[in-house]
């Protein structure tokens, strides 16, 4: 398995915990930057590259827009569940259903289908669907482990606005997902203090 250092570079380093939990990196793939939002899975090509970089798709595999849209919906559900966990709030039922659906979406045998041309027949899903289904099943399984395992109690939302990333706390006093976010918060506080001292 490739390490994070061998993955394609992204504008930000992974949040603490993302190396152990691809689902956390998946949830954080929609970034909120001071310059605006950045979606690392925005296009089918970007989504394919992200899955390849996380060993969740075969080399040469390719996603299309419908599968990319499904990934976006699963990411939204995972983000909702992590957000609820960090806020000690009930898990949203729709998000639970979406993750559970992804967990059970990968068939282990050809399923029965019917159409007017071929009648009753058995077939596996389209190859592109299989790539997405398998990746989503793995991400959903990792999200379930993250949300119920030993790291669940250390999940936190970054306190450095406008950042919307989640991370696993490395110590109780940690409030930010990165040094960059911490520096930005400290700089904003220093600026606000200076303004308050010199209102003119």
C-alpha positions in Angstrom: 0.0 0.0 0.0 1.3 3.5 -0.8 2.1 5.9 1.9 0.7 9.4 2.1 4.1 10.7 0.8 3.7 8.7 -2.4 0.2 10.0 -3.0 -0.5 12.9 -5.5 0.2 16.2 -3.8 -2.7 18.3 -2.6 -2.7 21.9 -1.5 -2.8 20.8 2.2 -1.2 18.2 4.3 -3.6 15.6 5.7 -5.3 16.4 9.0 -4.1 14.4 12.0 -5.8 11.0 11.9 -6.2 11.0 8.1 -3.2 8.7 7.5 -4.9 6.0 9.6 -8.4 6.7 8.3 -9.0 7.4 4.6 -12.6 8.2 5.4 -11.3 11.3 7.4 -9.3 12.4 4.4 -12.4 11.7 2.2 -14.5 13.9 4.5 -11.9 16.6 4.3 -11.6 16.5 0.5 -14.0 19.5 0.3 -11.9 22.4 1.6 -13.0 25.8 2.7 -10.1 28.1 2.1 -9.8 31.9 2.7 -9.8 32.2 -1.1 -13.0 30.1 -1.5 -14.0 26.4 -1.7 -11.7 23.8 -3.2 -13.2 20.3 -4.1 -10.4 17.7 -4.5 -13.1 15.4 -6.0 -14.7 18.1 -8.1 -14.4 16.4 -11.5 -14.5 12.7 -12.5 -10.8 13.0 -13.3 -10.0 14.5 -9.9 -12.1 12.0 -8.1 -10.4 9.1 -10.0 -7.0 10.5 -9.1 -8.0 10.8 -5.4 -9.2 7.2 -5.3 -6.0 6.0 -7.1 -3.9 8.0 -4.6 -5.6 6.3 -1.7 -5.4 2.8 -3.3 -9.2 2.7 -3.6 -9.3 2.2 -7.4 -7.3 0.0 -9.8 -4.6 1.6 -12.1 -6.3 2.4 -15.3 -9.8 2.7 -13.7 -11.9 5.7 -14.5 -15.0 7.3 -12.9 -17.7 9.2 -14.8 -19.9 12.0 -13.6 -22.7 9.8 -12.1 -20.2 7.9 -9.9 -18.5 11.1 -8.9 -21.9 12.5 -7.9 -22.4 9.4 -5.8 -19.0 9.9 -4.1 -20.0 13.5 -3.3 -23.2 12.3 -1.7 -21.4 9.8 0.4 -18.9 12.4 1.4 -21.7 14.7 2.6 -23.1 11.8 4.7 -19.7 11.0 6.2 -19.2 14.7 7.0 -22.6 14.9 8.7 -21.9 11.9 10.9 -18.5 13.1 11.9 -19.9 16.6 12.6 -22.7 15.1 14.7 -20.1 13.0 16.6 -17.9 16.0 17.3 -20.9 18.0 18.5 -22.2 15.1 20.7 -25.4 15.3 18.6 -27.6 12.4 17.4 -26.5 10.9 14.1 -28.7 12.1 11.2 -30.8 9.2 10.0 -30.3 10.0 6.3 -26.6 10.1 6.7 -26.7 6.7 8.6 -28.7 5.2 5.7 -26.3 6.5 3.1 -23.3 5.0 4.8 -25.1 1.8 5.5 -26.1 1.6 1.8 -22.5 2.1 0.7 -21.4 -0.6 3.1 -23.7 -3.2 1.5 -23.6 -2.0 -2.1 -20.8 -4.3 -3.4 -22.2 -7.5 -4.7 -20.2 -10.7 -4.2 -21.9 -12.5 -7.1 -23.6 -11.5 -10.4 -27.1 -10.3 -9.6 -30.4 -11.1 -11.4 -31.6 -8.5 -13.9 -34.3 -8.3 -16.5 -34.6 -6.2 -19.7 -36.7 -6.5 -22.8 -33.7 -7.4 -25.0 -32.1 -10.1 -22.9 -34.9 -11.1 -20.6 -33.9 -12.6 -17.2 -30.1 -12.7 -16.9 -27.3 -12.4 -14.4 -24.7 -9.6 -14.5 -22.3 -7.7 -12.4 -22.6 -3.9 -12.4 -20.9 -1.8 -15.0 -17.1 -1.7 -14.4 -17.2 2.0 -13.5 -20.0 1.3 -11.0 -17.9 -1.5 -9.5 -15.0 0.9 -9.0 -17.2 3.4 -7.3 -19.1 0.8 -5.3 -16.0 -0.9 -4.0 -14.3 2.4 -3.1 -17.5 3.7 -1.4 -17.8 0.4 0.6 -14.2 0.7 1.8 -14.7 4.4 2.7 -18.0 3.6 4.5 -16.4 0.8 6.4 -13.5 3.0 7.5 -15.9 5.8 8.5 -17.9 3.3 10.6 -14.6 2.2 12.3 -13.6 5.8 12.8 -17.0 6.7 14.3 -17.2 3.8 16.7 -13.5 2.9 17.3 -10.9 4.1 19.8 -10.4 7.4 17.8 -14.0 8.4 17.9 -13.7 10.3 21.3 -10.8 12.3 19.9 -12.6 13.5 16.8 -12.8 17.3 16.5 -13.7 20.1 14.1 -11.0 22.6 13.3 -11.5 25.8 15.2 -9.7 27.9 12.6 -12.4 29.6 10.5 -13.0 29.3 7.6 -11.6 25.8 7.8 -14.2 23.0 7.8 -11.8 20.1 8.2 -12.1 17.4 10.9 -9.2 15.8 12.7 -8.2 13.4 15.5 -6.8 15.2 18.4 -3.2 14.3 19.3 -3.6 16.0 22.7 -6.5 17.6 24.6 -5.4 21.2 24.0 -5.3 20.9 20.2 -7.9 23.0 18.5 -6.7 23.2 14.9 -6.2 20.7 12.1 -2.9 22.2 11.0 -0.2 24.7 12.0 -1.5 26.9 9.2 -4.9 27.2 10.8 -3.5 27.8 14.2 -1.2 30.6 12.8 -4.2 32.2 11.1 -6.2 32.2 14.3 -3.4 33.6 16.3 -2.7 36.3 13.7 -6.4 37.3 13.6 -6.4 37.5 17.4 -3.3 39.7 17.5 -4.8 42.0 14.8 -8.1 42.3 16.7 -6.1 43.1 19.9 -4.1 45.7 18.1 -7.3 47.3 16.6 -8.9 47.3 20.1 -5.9 49.1 21.6 -5.7 51.6 18.7 -9.2 52.2 17.5 -8.2 55.1 15.3 
